Amino acid sequence: MAGNSTQKLNLTLKIWRQKNKNDKGRMVEYKVTASPDMSFLEMLDVLNEDLLRKGEDPVAFDHDCREGICGMCSLFINGQPHGPKQTTTCQLHMRSFKDGDTIYIEPWRAKAFPVIKDLVVDRSAFDRIIQAGGFISVNTGVTVDANEIPIPKHVASEAMDAATCIGCGACVASCKNASAMLFVAAKIAHLGLLPQGQAERKRRVQKMIAQMDVEGFGSCTNTGACEAQCPKGISLRNIARMNRDYYIAKLTAEEELV
């Protein structure tokens, strides 16, 4: 990337502007000049600095760590969650675009993610799903050395892979039904695979799926868009595992009532 420090990108941005959840909202066009070495959020920072100098309202967007960890930077860029790369928006660099490009920037589109302002959406539905059962409440005793816990390597690896979900909502944004199945499945899997999570395994899957339905997320049609767009590569296998756990929990609960 030698020489990029002096190269500039002249871009046209078409950004969704919406004052609040009751505002109709519209796309507004802006011009910005950015360096290819900037992250996408840094490019938006440049735009907002320019808007503030002009006395205009800056574009509201979510961000926190800017290191691809927190999952806050939820932007729909040119029709794709987080943009053209399978990464978070904060880790997307402007060298992914060309001089003269027009970039469309929108918030997540889902009934369960209402717009707060501009590009910021309310993702507290995810929090309520976690509160419904995404935890271990049983007494697991004192902390012991990790190497002393008898967990097979492949199980520990699968649990860790599921635990990498950052709850960004890209799976919901990419799904034609706005399904949260991949997010919920990842949270259920990383607890359900471990010995500490077994005591509440059946109750957890039923409660979290029930809360997901209450929040208004759509159903899964197994198109795989969620896995393809997930910045952490969460596998669809977790959805299959969650479905098995759910049916087992329902069947055994019915047997206990007989």
VEXLONU-604813 format. One record per residue (C-alpha): x, y, z. Coordinates in nm, 2 decimals, padded with zeros to 4 digits. Each point is the difference from the previous one (the first is absolute). Layout:
BEGIN
      xx      yy      zz
       X       Y       Z
...
% end
This chain:
BEGIN
      xx      yy      zz
   00.00   00.00   00.00
   00.30   00.23  -00.06
  -00.11   00.36  -00.08
  -00.35  -00.03   00.14
   00.08   00.27   00.26
  -00.02   00.27  -00.28
  -00.28  -00.16  -00.20
  -00.35   00.14   00.05
  -00.34  -00.15  -00.06
  -00.28   00.24  -00.11
  -00.32  -00.17   00.10
  -00.37   00.06  -00.02
  -00.19  -00.12   00.31
  -00.37  -00.06   00.00
  -00.08  -00.03   00.37
  -00.33  -00.08   00.18
  -00.10   00.30   00.22
  -00.28  -00.04   00.25
  -00.05   00.23   00.29
  -00.18  -00.25   00.22
  -00.20  -00.32  -00.01
  -00.32   00.20  -00.10
   00.18   00.19  -00.28
  -00.06  -00.13  -00.35
   00.37   00.02  -00.09
   00.17   00.04  -00.34
   00.33  -00.05  -00.19
   00.22   00.31   00.00
   00.30   00.05  -00.23
   00.34   00.11   00.12
   00.34   00.04  -00.15
   00.31  -00.10   00.19
   00.37  -00.04  -00.07
   00.17  -00.28   00.19
   00.33  -00.18   00.01
   00.01  -00.37  -00.10
   00.17  -00.08   00.33
  -00.30   00.13   00.21
  -00.25  -00.24   00.15
  -00.36   00.05  -00.11
  -00.08   00.16   00.34
   00.29   00.24  -00.03
  -00.14   00.10  -00.34
  -00.33   00.08   00.17
   00.18   00.19   00.27
   00.15   00.22  -00.28
  -00.35   00.06  -00.14
  -00.14   00.09   00.34
   00.29   00.25   00.07
  -00.09   00.16  -00.33
  -00.37   00.01   00.08
   00.07   00.16   00.35
   00.22   00.27  -00.17
  -00.30   00.08  -00.22
  -00.23   00.01   00.31
  -00.19  -00.31  -00.12
  -00.11  -00.30   00.21
   00.26  -00.28  -00.01
  -00.10  -00.35  -00.11
  -00.07  -00.22   00.30
   00.15  -00.35  -00.01
   00.09  -00.26   00.26
   00.36  -00.08   00.09
   00.21  -00.09   00.31
   00.32  -00.20  -00.01
   00.08   00.04  -00.37
   00.20  -00.32   00.02
  -00.26  -00.25  -00.14
  -00.09  -00.12   00.35
  -00.31   00.18   00.13
  -00.24  -00.04  -00.29
  -00.13   00.35   00.02
   00.08   00.13  -00.35
  -00.31  -00.13  -00.17
  -00.02   00.15  -00.34
  -00.16  -00.12  -00.32
   00.24   00.10  -00.27
  -00.08  -00.04  -00.37
  -00.26  -00.26   00.08
   00.22  -00.21   00.23
   00.04  -00.01   00.38
   00.33   00.16   00.09
   00.08   00.04  -00.37
   00.19  -00.20  -00.27
   00.23  -00.18   00.23
  -00.09  -00.27   00.26
   00.11   00.22   00.29
  -00.14   00.26   00.23
  -00.05   00.36  -00.13
   00.27   00.14   00.22
   00.25  -00.25  -00.16
  -00.11   00.08  -00.35
   00.25   00.23  -00.17
  -00.07   00.26  -00.27
   00.24  -00.18  -00.24
  -00.29  -00.24  -00.05
  -00.15   00.28  -00.21
   00.11   00.19  -00.31
   00.03   00.37  -00.07
  -00.33   00.13  -00.13
  -00.21  -00.27   00.17
  -00.35   00.06   00.13
  -00.06  -00.17   00.33
  -00.34  -00.07   00.15
  -00.01  -00.01   00.38
  -00.31  -00.11   00.19
  -00.09  -00.13   00.35
  -00.09  -00.36   00.07
  -00.35  -00.07  -00.14
  -00.21  -00.22   00.23
  -00.32   00.04   00.20
   00.19  -00.10   00.31
   00.27   00.27  -00.05
  -00.20   00.33  -00.02
   00.20   00.30  -00.11
   00.10   00.24   00.28
   00.16   00.27  -00.22
   00.17  -00.01  -00.34
   00.21  -00.32   00.00
  -00.05  -00.10   00.36
  -00.25  -00.27   00.08
  -00.13  -00.14   00.33
   00.15  -00.35   00.04
  -00.12  -00.05   00.36
  -00.21  -00.30  -00.13
   00.33  -00.19   00.00
   00.05   00.10   00.37
  -00.34  -00.13   00.09
   00.07  -00.33  -00.17
   00.32  -00.04   00.20
  -00.19   00.10   00.32
  -00.25  -00.27  -00.07
   00.26  -00.28   00.03
   00.34   00.08  -00.14
   00.18  -00.06   00.33
   00.10  -00.26   00.26
  -00.16   00.06   00.34
   00.09  -00.33   00.17
   00.28  -00.01   00.25
   00.30  -00.15  -00.19
   00.24   00.02   00.30
   00.33   00.17   00.03
   00.21   00.09  -00.30
   00.23  -00.28  -00.11
   00.28  -00.02  -00.25
  -00.14  -00.03  -00.35
   00.22  -00.30  -00.08
  -00.17  -00.19   00.29
  -00.35   00.03  -00.15
  -00.07  -00.32  -00.19
  -00.13   00.15  -00.33
   00.10  -00.17  -00.32
   00.20   00.22  -00.23
  -00.25  -00.01  -00.29
  -00.28   00.10   00.24
   00.20   00.29   00.15
   00.08   00.12  -00.35
  -00.36  -00.01  -00.11
  -00.11   00.19   00.31
   00.27   00.26  -00.06
  -00.09   00.04  -00.36
  -00.36   00.07   00.10
   00.11   00.24   00.28
   00.17   00.22  -00.26
  -00.34   00.14  -00.10
   00.01   00.38   00.07
  -00.38   00.05  -00.03
   00.04   00.26  -00.28
  -00.33  -00.10  -00.17
   00.15  -00.06  -00.34
  -00.18  -00.34  -00.01
  -00.33   00.18   00.05
   00.07   00.27  -00.26
   00.11  -00.25  -00.26
  -00.30  -00.24   00.04
  -00.30   00.07  -00.22
  -00.22  -00.09   00.30
   00.21   00.20   00.25
   00.06  -00.32   00.20
   00.22   00.00   00.31
   00.05  -00.37   00.00
   00.38   00.01  -00.06
   00.05   00.24   00.29
  -00.23  -00.19   00.24
   00.15  -00.34  -00.11
   00.36   00.13   00.07
  -00.09   00.12   00.34
  -00.18  -00.33   00.09
   00.28  -00.21  -00.15
   00.29   00.15   00.19
  -00.17  -00.06   00.33
  -00.17  -00.33  -00.08
   00.32  -00.17  -00.12
   00.18   00.06   00.33
  -00.05  -00.21   00.32
  -00.10   00.31   00.20
  -00.29   00.07  -00.24
  -00.16  -00.35   00.01
  -00.22   00.06   00.30
  -00.20   00.27  -00.17
   00.04  -00.12  -00.36
  -00.37  -00.09  -00.06
  -00.14   00.30   00.18
   00.24   00.23  -00.17
  -00.08  -00.09  -00.36
  -00.37   00.02   00.06
   00.01   00.34   00.17
   00.24   00.16  -00.25
  -00.20  -00.12  -00.30
  -00.32   00.11   00.15
   00.14   00.35   00.07
   00.13   00.01  -00.36
  -00.35  -00.06  -00.13
  -00.14   00.27   00.24
   00.25   00.26  -00.14
  -00.14  -00.04  -00.35
   00.29  -00.16  -00.18
  -00.09  -00.21  -00.31
   00.05  -00.37  -00.06
   00.30  -00.17  -00.15
  -00.01  -00.13  -00.36
   00.35  -00.15  -00.01
   00.12   00.22  -00.29
   00.33   00.05   00.18
   00.03   00.37  -00.05
   00.05   00.04   00.38
   00.32  -00.21   00.00
   00.13   00.16  -00.32
  -00.03   00.35   00.15
   00.10  -00.08   00.36
   00.33   00.19   00.07
   00.10  -00.28   00.24
  -00.10  -00.29  -00.23
  -00.25  -00.16   00.24
  -00.11  -00.33  -00.15
  -00.35  -00.11  -00.09
   00.07  -00.32   00.19
  -00.09   00.19   00.31
  -00.35   00.05  -00.12
  -00.04  -00.37  -00.06
   00.14  -00.07   00.35
  -00.25   00.25   00.15
  -00.29  -00.15  -00.19
   00.09  -00.35   00.13
   00.03   00.13   00.36
  -00.33   00.18  -00.03
  -00.19  -00.31  -00.13
   00.16  -00.22   00.26
  -00.10   00.25   00.27
  -00.36   00.02  -00.12
  -00.03  -00.38  -00.03
   00.14  -00.08   00.34
  -00.21   00.26   00.16
  -00.31  -00.16  -00.15
   00.11  -00.34   00.12
   00.05   00.13   00.35
  -00.36   00.12   00.00
  -00.14  -00.34  -00.10
% end
